[in-house]
Amino acid sequence: MKKLTVTYLLFTVLAFTTPVHAGSGHSHDKDGGHSNHESSHGAINASLAKAKAENMVNALVKKNVIDKSWQGMKPVKAEKKAFAKGEEWVVSFQNDKIEDKSKKVLYIFYSLDGHYIAANYTGK
């Protein structure tokens, strides 16, 4: 049963991911990536944001969006940051195996209620 649950979660993550954009900004869903409504499960905490981001990093590796050396990386921190359209969870990962200094830190963005927004190397 556990294997089935993990498979289902992985499929769900892969079905609803957005590619990593390492440019100056980050990509948002068609509504700007910022939801003005809370989901039925409410706000997530830093611990859950980290867990979701860790799963997302592994999914991005599997889809060959980011380097395979990111596989299994643990988050460095999760913090709420204010952006033009509101607050988001920003979870950061550091990978010292990456030679390009501008790509050593990966940021994964989530809405406060846990919806994936984007990933990039700038944190903005």
C-alpha positions in Angstrom: 0.0 0.0 0.0 2.9 2.4 0.8 4.4 1.7 -2.6 1.1 2.5 -4.3 0.8 5.8 -2.3 4.3 6.9 -3.1 3.7 6.0 -6.8 0.5 8.0 -6.8 2.2 11.1 -5.1 5.0 11.0 -7.6 2.6 10.8 -10.6 0.6 13.7 -9.1 3.8 15.8 -8.7 5.0 15.0 -12.2 1.6 15.8 -13.8 1.4 19.2 -12.3 5.0 20.6 -12.5 6.3 23.6 -14.2 9.8 23.6 -15.7 12.7 25.3 -13.8 13.6 28.7 -15.2 17.0 29.9 -14.2 16.6 33.4 -15.6 16.1 36.6 -13.7 12.5 35.8 -12.6 10.4 32.7 -12.1 7.6 31.3 -14.0 4.0 31.3 -12.6 0.9 29.5 -13.5 -1.5 31.3 -15.9 -3.2 33.1 -13.0 0.2 34.5 -11.8 0.8 31.6 -9.5 -0.7 33.4 -6.6 -3.9 32.1 -5.3 -6.3 34.5 -3.6 -8.2 31.6 -2.1 -7.2 29.1 0.5 -7.4 25.4 -0.4 -9.5 23.1 1.7 -6.4 22.0 3.6 -5.4 25.5 4.7 -2.0 26.9 5.3 1.1 24.7 5.4 4.0 25.1 7.8 7.7 25.3 7.1 8.2 21.5 7.7 5.6 20.6 5.1 6.9 23.2 2.6 10.3 21.5 2.9 8.9 18.0 2.4 6.9 19.1 -0.7 10.0 20.9 -2.1 12.2 17.9 -1.6 9.7 15.8 -3.6 9.6 18.4 -6.3 13.4 18.5 -6.6 13.4 14.7 -7.1 10.6 15.0 -9.6 12.5 17.7 -11.6 15.6 15.5 -11.6 13.5 12.6 -12.9 12.1 14.8 -15.7 15.7 15.9 -16.6 14.9 19.5 -15.9 17.7 19.9 -13.4 21.0 18.0 -13.0 20.9 14.5 -11.5 23.2 15.6 -8.7 20.2 17.4 -7.1 18.6 14.0 -6.4 18.1 13.4 -2.7 19.2 16.8 -1.6 17.7 18.1 1.6 16.4 21.6 2.0 18.6 24.2 3.6 15.7 26.4 4.8 12.1 27.3 4.2 11.0 30.9 4.7 8.0 33.1 3.9 8.9 35.9 1.5 6.7 38.8 0.4 6.4 39.3 -3.3 4.2 41.8 -5.3 1.2 39.5 -5.3 1.6 38.3 -1.7 3.6 35.9 0.5 5.0 32.6 -0.7 7.0 29.8 0.9 10.6 29.8 -0.6 12.5 26.6 0.1 16.2 26.6 -0.8 18.6 23.8 -1.6 22.4 24.0 -1.9 24.4 21.7 -4.2 28.2 22.1 -3.9 28.6 19.6 -6.8 27.4 22.2 -9.3 30.4 24.1 -10.7 28.4 27.1 -12.0 28.1 29.4 -8.9 24.9 30.9 -10.2 23.2 27.5 -10.1 24.5 26.2 -6.7 21.3 27.2 -4.9 17.9 26.1 -6.1 14.7 27.8 -4.9 11.3 26.1 -4.9 8.2 28.4 -4.5 4.9 27.4 -3.0 1.8 29.3 -2.1 1.0 29.5 1.6 -1.6 26.8 1.1 0.9 24.5 -0.5 0.4 24.8 -4.2 3.6 24.6 -6.3 4.4 27.9 -8.1 7.8 27.6 -9.6 11.5 26.9 -9.2 14.6 28.9 -10.1 18.2 29.7 -9.2 17.6 33.4 -8.2 15.2 33.2 -5.3 13.1 36.0 -6.9 
